[in-house]
Amino acid sequence: MTVNFGRFFRVCNPSKTLNVGRAEDQQYYIDFAKVRGSNIIRELRRTITFSEDEPTCQLFTGHMGCGKSTELSRLKRELEQQGFHVVYFESSNDLDLADVEISDILLTIARQVIQSLEQAKIKLQPTRFQSLVQGAAKLLNSEVTGLKVNVPEFGEIGLSSQEDESSLAFGIGEITTKAKNSKDIRSLLRQHLEPRVNNIVEAINTELIEPAQQQLQKQGKAGLVVIVDNLDRIHNKPKSGQRNQPEYLFVDQGEYLNQLKCHVVYTIPLILAFSNDQENLRNRFGSEHLLLPMVQVQEPDGSPSDAGIALLRQMILARAFPDVEPEQRLSLITKVFDTPQTLDRLCLVSGGHVRNLLVLLRNCLRKDEPPLSGKLLDSVISQRRNELSRAITPDEWELLRHVAEHKTVRGEEEYQILLKSLFVFEYCNGHGCWYDINPVLADAKELN
């Protein structure tokens, strides 16, 4: 059996997120829960299913590129299998993540919920919410030359198609798109909406969520779940006084996000896990955030973790041979790599960071066709090490030496320097969590 190189190259695209709800993507999905320290998606799902009609609000975070969106697509699929109506969306499509207010998030949630309910033939009469949106549209139309935003008049909605210009969701989408692309329009929109945040939350609850829950139950559904992805990408920049945007939105203003009368999962910036506001965040939402760490490829003492490496092998081989059973794929390793040791080296040097693994593999595939040699992999690793090293200052090398020795990261400043830049990764097992340097940097002369 040979590797279909074109397909293999395409499915190793590190910028492509697997959607477990799609049959094609399911064949490439590997469940890493056993080598991440805990089954985070199971915890999210159980909190929702066991709470029944009681609304829940959960916070989910993790390192950039560690697989959060893929895991959330799995959560969506499992909840749908249990009878829930799930609204999943990537907030980055509607928001300028460098400049976000609570009203922006709430308006985006409302649009996505309305659009999803329209497609499910759920009929609503959100007159107060429509009035709020129409007020915003009229303000924008009157203040911005040449701007024309259409929001439907009052009346029953729910049978419009996604593209129908008479749809309320379409009208809100026009507003959010224009606001995302223009700071001036965002400012005008917020002048109208920010003083009315309490009214917006109440209208979303009483005119959208609660009537939808009733109608969904009549259809035999278990309830409504909203999953808001990509809020973890919100920029860590000053927002209000001395507060940075993540603390401002999730700590200072988080009460509004916690008031929706359905099950909600928000992704949040990882820096909040290192913030002095951790306790305030916990009190605001009433629960701990859940963090998705790296796939464990090594033990705290630096020795390889066989279980994690074995699953990463399968992650690569599943992309090369999706129609072959996992155990049989192992006999085909030399169709992709010159030796099994080359594959294991790739898994180890990725640090268990799934996107990092695909970046290194894709760089190899750009240079040669399978079977990929150990010499080629060493060249790609060396190139990547040089790229990372150029960005590291002498003080940062000192921090990295400390992490390599003590396996700890302390506070927001070290997070900003080490984890956000992917110089350091976090691992967990059944006994606790620790940090270690990105293995690509392990042979850097500055560390020795």
N, C-alpha and C positions, 0 to 999 in steps of 0.2 A: 504494500500500500504506500502510495506517495502522498505528499502534502500538496493540497490545492493552494499554491502560493498566493494567488490573488485574494482568495477568500481569507486566508490566514493573515495576510497583511492588513486587510480591512478590519477584521474583528479584533486586531491588536491595537486599534486606534485608542490612545490614552484619553482623548477628549470625548469619547463616546461612552455614555452611561448605559449600562445594561438596564433594561426595563423587564423585570421578572414577569410582568403581566403579558409579555409577548412570547409566543411559543418559540420563535427563533432564538430569542435571548435566553430563554430558560435552559437551553442545552449548554450554554456557556457559564451558567451561574454555579458557583461553588459556595457552600455554606461554611463560613469560617468561624462560626460561633464557638466551637470547642477550643479554638486556639486564640481567642480574643479575651478570655477570662470569664465571660458570661454571655448569655444569649439576650442581647439588648432588645432585639425585635420581639422576642417572646415576652419580655417584660412589658414593653409598650402595648402589645396586643392584649395581654392578660389584664392589664389595668383597665383597658377599654371594655373588654367583654364581661368582666366580672362586676363592673360598675353599673351595667345595664342602663337605666334611664338617668342616672346621676352624671352630670357633665364632668369631664376630666380635662385637665390642661397639663401637657407634658412637654418637657424641654429636652432636646436631643442635640448633641454636639459631637465633634470629633475633628481629627486633623484633616486639613485640606487634601483631597484625593485619596482618602482611606476607604471610600466606598459607601458613604452615608446615603447618597441618592439611590444607589442600587438597593440598599437594605430597606429604604422607605418604600420603594416599589414592591418589594417583597411583603412589607407590612400591609400595603394597600391590597395586594392580591389575597392575602390570608384573611383580612377583614371582610373583603367582598365574598369570599367563600363561606364566611360565617353570617352572611346576610346583611352586612352594613352597606349603606350608600356612602362611598368614599370620594371626597373631593380633594385630589392631590394637584398641586401646582407649584411651579418654580417662580417665586416672587421676583426674581431678577428680571423676568420678562416684562414686568409692570413698573418696577421701581428703579430709581437711580440710587444705587446702594451707597453712594457717597453722601447722599442728602435725603434722609428719611424722617418722616414724622409719623406719629401714631395714626393720624387720620388717613395717611397714605396707605398704611397696612390694612386698616379696617375697610377702606374703600375697595382695595384689591380683593380682600377676602369676600366682601359682598358680591363683587362682580363674578368671581369664580363660582361662588355658591349658586347665584341666580342662574348663571349659564349652565351649570351642571343639572340643576333642577328643571330648567326648561327642557333639556334633552331627555330627562326622565318623565316628561309630561306632568310635572307637578305644577298646579295652578296656584298663583299667589296674588294678593292684592296689597302690595306694599305702598300705600298712599303716602304715609309720612316719609318713608325713605325716598320715594320718588320725588317728593317735594324738596327734600334736602339736596338731592342730585340736580333737580331742575334749577334750584336757586344757584348752585355752583355754575351750571351751564350758562345761565343768563348773565351772571357776573362776568364770566370769561368772554362771552359773546359781545358784551357791551364795552369791555375794557381793552380787548386785544383786536387791533385792526385786522380785518380779513379772516378772523376766526369764526367758524360756524360749527357748534357742537349740537347734535340732535339728541334729545332725550324724549321718549314717548310721553304722551299725555296720560293722565290717570286712567286706570281701567285694569281689567284683569290681564295678567301676563302669564305666560307659561307655555304657550303653544308656538312661540316664535322659534325659528331656526337660529343656529349660532350666527349666521351671516346676515340675518334679517335686520335691516336698519331701524325697524320699529321695536326691536328688543331693548329692554332696559340694560341688559348686560352689554349690548353693543354700544349704547350711549355712554355707559360708565367707561367702557374700554377706550372710546374716543378721548374722554377726559384724561384718563390715566396715561395714555400714550403721549398726548400732547404735554402733560405735566412732566413726564419722565424726560422729555427731550428739551424742555425749556425751564430754566431757573425762574424766569419772570412769571410764567404761567403757574409753576408750583407755588410761588409766593402768593399770587392772587387766590389760588384755590385754597390755600391754607388759611388765608384771612377769613374765608367763609366757613371752612369746616372745623378748624381747630377749636374755636369757642363752642362748637356744637358736638364735641366728641361724646359726651354723655348721651346726647340725643341720638347720635349715630349708633352707639352700642345698643341702646334701648330699641331703636327701630329695627336693627338687624335681628335682635332676639325675638321681638314680638311679631314682626311682620314677615320675617324670612325663616329663621330657624325653627321657632315653635310650630308655626303652621306646617312647615315642611316635615318636621318630626311626626306630626299627626297623620299626614297623608302617606308618608313612607311606611308607617306602621300598618296602615290600611292595605298597603301593597305587600305586606308580609316582611318588610325590612326590619332589621334589628335597631336601626338608628342612623344618625348622620355623624360622619367623621370628617374633619378638615385637616389636611396635612399641608403645612406651609413650609416648603423647602427653600433653601438658599438664603434665608435670613442670616445664616452663619457667615455670609460673605459681606455683611454690612461693614463699612470702613470704620476703623478705629481712629476717628478724628474728633477734634473738639466740636461739641454740639451746643451745650448750654452751660455758660459759666465755665467752671473747671471740669465739667463732666464730658467724657467722651461719648460718642454716639451709642455704643452697646449698652453702657450703664444707664444712659439717659432713657433709652427706649425700653429696656427690659427690667430695670430696677425702678427708676423714677416714674415711668409711665406704664409699667407692666400690669398694673391693676386693670387697665382697659382690655389688655389682651387676655386676661384671665376671667373675663366676665361673660364670654360667649356661652350660650346655653346648649352646647353640644360638645362632643369629644374633639379636642384640638391637639395637634402635635406641631410645635414650632422648632425649627432648627435655630440654634443660637451661636454667636461667635465663641470660639474656643477660649478666647482671652478671659471670658467671664468665669471660667473654671479656675483662673489664677488671680482673680480680682479680690481686693479687700471687701467687695460687696457680695461675696458668695453667700453669706448668711442672710443678707437683705434679699437677695434673689430667691433663696429658698423660702423665706417667709412670704415673699410676694406671691409666689406660685404654689406654695404649700407642699412642695416636694423637691427632691434632689433632681438635678439634671442627670441625664444618662449620657455617658461618653463612649464612643466607639474607638477603641485603640487600634494599634497596628496588629497585623497577624504576627503571632510570636514565632520568630525564626531562630531565636537564641534565648538561652536561660540568663538569669541575672549574672552568672559567673562567666558569661561569654561563650559557653559551649552551645553547639547547635541544638535546636529544638526539632526533633524528627517529625513530630505531628504537624507542625506548621509548614515545614518544608515540603512534606508529602502533599498537603493540600495546595500549595502554590505550584507544585509540579502539575497537579491535575488542572489548575487554572489555565496553564499554558497548553497542556496537551489537549484539553477539551476544545480549545480554539483551533488546534491543528486537526483533531480527529473527533468532531462532535458526534459522529454516528457510531463511535466505538465505545464499548463498556470501559469504565474506569480502570479495572485491573488489566484489561487487554492493552490499554493505551501504553502502559509501562514498557511493553515489549517493542513499542514503536519509537522510543526516545531517540534512537540513533537515526531516525528519519528526519528529525528536527535539529539535533545537536550531534556533534562528533562523538561525545561520550556522555554518560549519565552525570559525570562529575561537572561538566560544563553547565548542564541544566541546574544542578544543585548550587553551583557558584552563583548563577544568576539569581536564584531564589534567595540565597543568603545576602547578597550584596544589595538587594532591593530593600532590605530592612523590614520586609513584611508590609511595605507600603504599596498597595495594589497598582496605583497609577505609576509610581516609580518603576515598578516591575515592567509595566507595559512600555514606558518611555525607553528603558534600556533595551528591551526586546525589539521595539520598533526601530531603534537606531541601528541595531544589528541587521535587521531585515532590509534597511535602506542600503546597506553596504554589500550584502551578499545574500544568496539564497540558501536554504537549508541543504545539507546539515551545517549548522553554524559552529564554527570552531572556537576552542578556548582562547586561541590567540586573538581572534576578532573580538570576543567578549572583553578580554583584557584591554584592548585598544579603546573600546567604547567606554569602559569603566574609567580608564585614565583620562579620556576626554571630558567625561562628566565631572570627575574629581577636579580637574583644572578649572572648569567653569564655576563650580561651587567655591573653590579656594580663592579665586580672584575677588570674591565679594566679602571675604572674612578679614576683619581687622586683627591686629595683635591682641587687643583686649578680648575679642571674641574667641580667638584661639585659646586664651587662658580659661575662659568659661567652658569651652569644649573639653579641655583637659580635666577640668573639675567634674564635668558630667561623666566622662569616661571612667573616672576613678570612683566617684561617689554615687552615681546613678540617680541624681536628684536635679530638679529644676526649681528655682525659688522665685515666686512672684511675677508680676506683670512685666517687669523690665526684661528678665531673662526669657520669658515667653516670647516677647516681641523679637528678641535677638535670635533665639535658638529654634523655637518650634515653628513660628510663623515662616521662617526662612527654610524650614525643612532640613536644618542642620542636625536636629535631634528628634528622635521618635519616642513615643510612649508605648509601653507594653503592660499587659496585665495577665495574671494567672489566678488560680484559686486562692492564692495567699496574699496578693497585693499587687501594686503597680510600681514600675520603675521606668527610668529613662536611659537612653543610650544614644551615642552619636550615630548619625547616618553612616552605615557601613561603607558607602562610597568614599567617605573621608578617612577611613581607618588607616590607610597606608600613607596619608599625607605626611610629609616630612615635618610639618609644623607641630604635629601631635607627638612626635617621638623625640 
